[in-house]
Amino acid sequence: MILLTPNDPLPTTHSANGNVHRLVKISPKVLVLEPGSINWWAALVSFAFFLIVLAICNAKHADRGLTIGLSLFPVFTAAGFGIVAFCYHRFGTRVRFDGDKQEVSITGRRHGGGFHYPWKDIRAVQFCDAGRKQGEGAAWHTFQVNLVVGSDKSSRINLLDSAGKRKLHSIAKELADFIEVPLVA
């Protein structure tokens, strides 16, 4: 059977200028696509800069106002990364490929109540160029990883939409290999 999959990207409302997701192999038959920990690490590093600024200001006997002013920048940066990390972990896309149960579960805020598909309904994993996206004051080139599902008429579900061509292609290939379906590019 020839699989005809449109090569145009799916419309999405959210795109990131960098991939924050990772694949985690829970067992030989269970693979999970979930938000990674990069933003948590960025928050931790930013907070470490806060401690460094305090130490330097204390060692140099800096004015109290200057110390507070300089310390606020890494604190706000850490808080920003922490909020982003919390939102990705709380509301971000999670996909569980369960070979034991022979099903795929897709959850996350943008997927509403979630989707559940029998393993046999997964036709392919698609990697495609999603074009240029515009954010507040910045633009980036994005790529998509989509799951091709269905019987007669294949439909697609967007799993990831972000910059990072090599990383997203690697995720798409690993998913296709794990599910044992074609990678459509």
N, C-alpha and C positions, 0 to 999 in steps of 0.2 A: 504494500500500500504506500503510495506516494503522499507525503505530508506537505500540504500547501499551507504555509504560514506567512501571513503578511509580514513584510520586513520593515514596515513603518513603526515608529515607537507608539506606545500607548499614551493617551493623554493622562497626565498626572498633575496633582495639585501641589505636591511637595517634591523638592529635589534638594540634594545637598551638594556642596562644593567639594565634598570628599566622602569617601565611603567610611561608615562607622560600624558596619556589620562584619561578623566573622562566622565561620563554620566551626561547630564543635561536635566531635564524634563522641556521643554518649556511650555507645557500645558498637560492636561490629555491624549491627543492623539498624542503628538509630543515629541520624545526623540532624543537627539543629542549626538553622540559620537564625542568628540573634544579634542584637546590638552588642558591640564590643565594649571594651573598657577604656578606649583612648581618651574620652572626655573626662573620665574619673581621674586618670593619670595626669591630664593637663590641669585639673583642679588641684591635685596634690602638689604638683610642681609649682604652680602659682602660689599656693599657700607657703611652700618652702621659701619662695622669694620674699614673702612677707617677713618670715623669720630672719632671713639674711639682711633685709633692710633694717629691721629693728636692731640686729646685732651691730651692724656698721654704724648706724646713728648713735647707738649707745657708746660704742668704742670711740667715736669722734666727738662725743658730747654735743651732739647737734641740738639745736633749738627744739623745744617740744612741739611747736606748731609744724616745723619742717618734718620732724619725725612722723607725726600723725599724717601729714599730707602725703609723704612718700610711701607710707605704709598702706594707705587706702587703695592705691592702684592695684597691687597684687591681691588684696582682699577682694576687691570688686571683680577682678579677673577670675579668681578662684570661684567666687560665687556664680559668675556667669557660666563658667564651664560646668560647675556642679548642677546648675539648673538644667542646662542642655543635656547633661548625662542622665539626670533623673527623668526628664521627658522622654528621651530615647528608650531608656530601660522600662519605663512605665507604659508608654504608648506606642513604641516602635514595632515594626514588623517582626514577627517570629514565625518561623516555619519549621515544623517537625516532620521529618521524613522517617516514618516508622516501618521498617521492613518486617518486624515481628507481627504487627497488626495489619500490615499491607494497606496503610493509609497515609495521607498527607494532610496535616492540619495547618491552616494559615490564620494567624490572629494578629491583632494590632489595631489601633484606633482607626486607621484608614480602611480597614477591612471589615468594619462594622461588627456584626456578631461572629465573624469568622467564616472560613470555608473549610470543608472537609471533603476530600476526594479519595475514592478507592485508588490504590496504587496503579491498578490497570487502566485508569482513566487518564493518567499522565502520559502525554504523547511525546513531549520534547521539552527541552530547556532552551529558551531563546536568549541570545545576546545580541543587542542591536544598538546602533548609534542613535541617541535621542536628541542630538543637536545642541544648540547653545541655549542656556537658561540665564535669566537675568534675576539677580537678587538686589538687595539694597546697596547700590553703589558698586556692585561687582557683577561680572558675568563669568560663566564657566561652561565648558563643554561636558555634556553628560552622556552616559550610557545606561542601558537598561538590562536587567535580568528579568525575564518573564517566564512563567510556567505555562506551557501549552497544554490545555486540558480539553476533554470532550470526546465525543464519538464521531459522528458524521461531520459536523461543522466544528472545526477546532476553534476554541476561544482561548484567550490569554489572560493571565492575571499577573500584574506587575508586582515583583518582589522587591526590587531595588531600582532606584533612579538616582544616580550620583556621578560625580567625576571619579576618575581613577580607573582608566581603561584596563590596565593589566590586572589589577586586583579583582575587578568585577568579572573579567573574562575568566580568571582563575576560579572564582566562585562558581560561575556558570558551568565550567568544564567539570569541576569536582561534583557538582550536583547531578549533571547528566551521567557521569560515570557511576555515581552511587545508585541512582534510580535505574540505570541501564537503559537510557533513552538517548536519542540523538541530540547533539548540540547543534542548534540552528543558528547561523550567524548571518 
